[in-house]
Amino acid sequence: MPVRDLKGRQVWQRRTGRESLLHWVMWLIGVAVFAYCWQQISASTTWFFVWDAPRIANDIWTRATPPRWEYITQLGKPIWDTLNIATLGTILALIMAVPIAFLAARNTTPSKYVVRPIALLIIVSTRSINSLIWALLLIAIIGPGVFAGVIAIAIRSIGFCAKLLYEAIEEIDETQVEAITATGASRWQVMAYGIVPQILPAFAGIAVFRWDINIRESTVLGLVGAGGIGLQLSSSLNVLAWPQVSLILLVILAAVIISEWVSAKVRGAII
């Protein structure tokens, strides 16, 4: 904003005096909060282990190399289970997320004051809990195994898919919907011919993107007993078989890279 200096000349300043003062006060508050948080973290940290971490990391690296390549014959089924957990979990999540998204979108919900808040609550609650926690709860209910992993991935993915999908529904071109409605089409016909075709590209992109994320998440579910290659990783860590651990990590890395490549190719073809 323009102000005048001591000689009466007009100069430009980014902020007024009050805004500058408020800016520095906010910085001071931020520094004070950071200093307090750092003090709390320092008080509960054993710094001896922190300073000794490079030596420990080098020791583990020495033990883990080279990887135990002959162990790869035992990783075929676990990595296949991991892919199945991610794929089936994504499919189940999409089946449940589609109706929730339509109930949550302002332009398709049957009730903005009853149904929509319930749908939004489902979206928030499923997104706010990590898949590992869902897996722990499901293992206690239905027992360990791949099925618990599939359900954990599905529940975790509902909120993510439904949120992005209902936002896509709210951003559709309403003129197409109005044109179909003017022909006397029913509510379901309007949805099938006026809304669904517009959100199909977004739906496909969301499905592939979430599947890519679920590949990563499903690799660690075995650490809590939900099946997949994480179970082999947990077993190897428990017996300190570091060459096996390094091989498993390489297999996980390869699976994630391949899934990322497939996801990018599919999204590129869709867009």
N, C-alpha and C positions, 0 to 999 in steps of 0.2 A: 504494500500500500504506500502511497506517496506521503512523505513527511518533509519537514524543512530542517536543515542543519543550522548551526549557530550563525552562519552568514546569510541565512534566509533563502538559500538555494534549495530547490525541491529535489529530494533524493527518494529512491525506492528502497523499502525494507520488506523482507519476507513476512515479518510478524510485527504486531504492535508491541508496546512495552509490556502490556498485561499478558499477551500471548507468549512473549519470550520468558517472562517470569514463570508462567504456568508450565512452560516447556521444561525449564530447568528444575522446577519443583518435582515434576513427574520423573525426571532423570534421577534426582536425588532419592526419591522414594524407591525407584527401581534398584538403585545401587544398594540401598539399605536392606531391601528384601533379599537381594542376592547374597549380601554379606551374612544375613541371618541364616539363610538356608545353607550356605556353605559352612557356617559354624556348626549347625546341627549335623550335617553330613560328616564333617571332620570328627566330631565327638563320637560318632558311632562307627567309625572306620578304623580298622587295624592297619595302620600305614606300613607296618613291617612287611605284610603280605603284598601290599601294593608295590613297594620298592623291590621286592623279591620276585615279582611277576615275570620280568624278562628271563630270568634264569629258569623258572619253572616252565615257561612257554618253550624255551629252547630245549629243555629236557624232554618234554612231551613230543616236540617235533622230531627229535632224534629217535625216539622210540617208535614213532608212527611212520617213519620212512625207512625203507620203501613200503608201500601198501602190500597187503597180503593178497596178491592177485588170484590165487587159487580159490579164495573164499567167494569169488564172484559167482560161482555155480550155485551157491546157497541164497543168492539175493534175487533170483528171478521171480519166485512167487511173492516175496514181500513187496517188491517194487510194483508188481502187477496188482497186488491188493491195494497198494497206495493209489494207483491210477483208478481202480474201481471205486475206492472210497470217494475220491474227488469227483469222478464223473457221476456216479449214482447220487451222491449228496447234492451236486449241482442240479440234476434233473428234478429231484424231489423238491428242492428249494424253489425252483422256477414254477413248478406246478402249484405250490402254495402261495408264491409271491404274486402271481398274476391276479387272482381275485382280490387279494389284499390291496394291491396297487389301485385297482379300479374302485374299491371302496374308499381309499384314502384320497384320490384325486378330487378336487373341488367340482370339476365339471362332469363327473360320472358317479359320485357317491349318492346313494339314495337319501342320506340324511347327513347334513353338515354338523349337526349338534349331538348326534348319538353314534351313528355308525362310523363316521370319519374319525372322531377321537379314539374310538376303540381300535380302528385299523392303525392309526398312528402310534398308539401305545404298543401294539404288537411289533411294529417296525422298530421302535426305539428299544424295546426290551430284548429283542433277538439280536440287535446290533451291539448292545452294550456289554454283553457277556462273551468272553473269548471262547473259541472252540475247545481249547484244552479244559476249561471249566465245565463246559457242556459235556465233554467226554467223561470227565470224572463223575459227574452226576449220573450220566447214563450208565456207566459201568457199575455204579452202585445199585442201579435199578434193574438193568437187563443183563448185567454181567459183561465181562471183557470180551473183546473180539471185534471183527470188522464191522458187524452190524451197528455196534455202538458208535464207531467212527463215522459211518455213513450218516446216521441220525444227527450226530453232533455237527458235522459239516453242513447238513441240510438246515438245521435250526439256525446256525450262525449266519447262513447265507440269505435267509428269508428277508431280513431287514435291509440288507445291502441291495438286493435285486428289486425289492418292492419300492424302496425309496427312489432309486434312479428311474424306475419304470413309471411311477406315479407322477414324477416331475416331467417325464416325456409326454404323458397323457395330458397334463395341464398345458403343455406348450403346443398342442396340435392346432392346425388351421381350422377355426370354427366355421369358416364359410362352407367347407365341404360337408360338415355335419348339418348345417342349416339347409343346404341344398337337398340332402337326402331326406331330412325331416320334412321338407316342404312337399315331397312326393307322397306323403302319407305313410312312410315306413314306420314300423314298430320300433320300440326301444332297442330290441336285440338286433334288428336289421341295421339301425343306425350305428350300433357298436361294431357290427361285423363288417360293414361296408364304408363307414365314415371315420372310425377311430382306429380299428385294428391295422388297416393297411398303412396308416401314417406312423404307427409306433413299431412296426415290424423290424425296420433297420436298427432302431434303438434296442429293441428286445434281443435281437441276435448279438449285437455288440456287448450288451450287458451279460448275456449268457456266456459268451466266450471269455470275457474279461474275468468274470467270477470263477469260471473253471480254472483259469490260469492261477488265480489267487489260491483256490482250494488245493491245487497240486502242492503248493508250498506248505499250506497249513496241514495237509494230511500226512506229510512226511514226519511230523513230530508227534502225531497223536499216539503212535506206538509207545512213546515214552511213558504214557500213563495207562497203557494196556489196551488201547483201542485199535490194535492191528496195524498192518502196514510195515514199511521198512524201519519206522521208528522203533519197533519192537526189537529188531536186530541191533539197532544202534544202542538201545538201552542195555541189552544183554552184553554187548561188547564193552560198554563203559563200565558195567558192574564188575567185570573180571579184568579190567584194565588191559584189554587186548587192543592196544593202540594201532597196530597195523590194520586190523579189521575196521576200526573206527575210521581211519583215513580213507579206506576203500569205500566204505558206506557213504561217507561225505562226498566223495567223488561221484558216486552213482546218483546221489541226491542232486548234486550240482548239474550233472548231465540231464537228469529228468526235468529239472527246472528250466534249463536252457532250451531243451526240445519243446517243452510246453509253451515257453515264451515265443519261440519261433512259430509254432503252429498258431498260437493266438494272434500274433502280428499278421500272419498271412491271411487268416480268416477275417480279421477286422479290416484289413486292406481290401479284401474282395467284397466285403459288405459295403464299405464306405465308398 
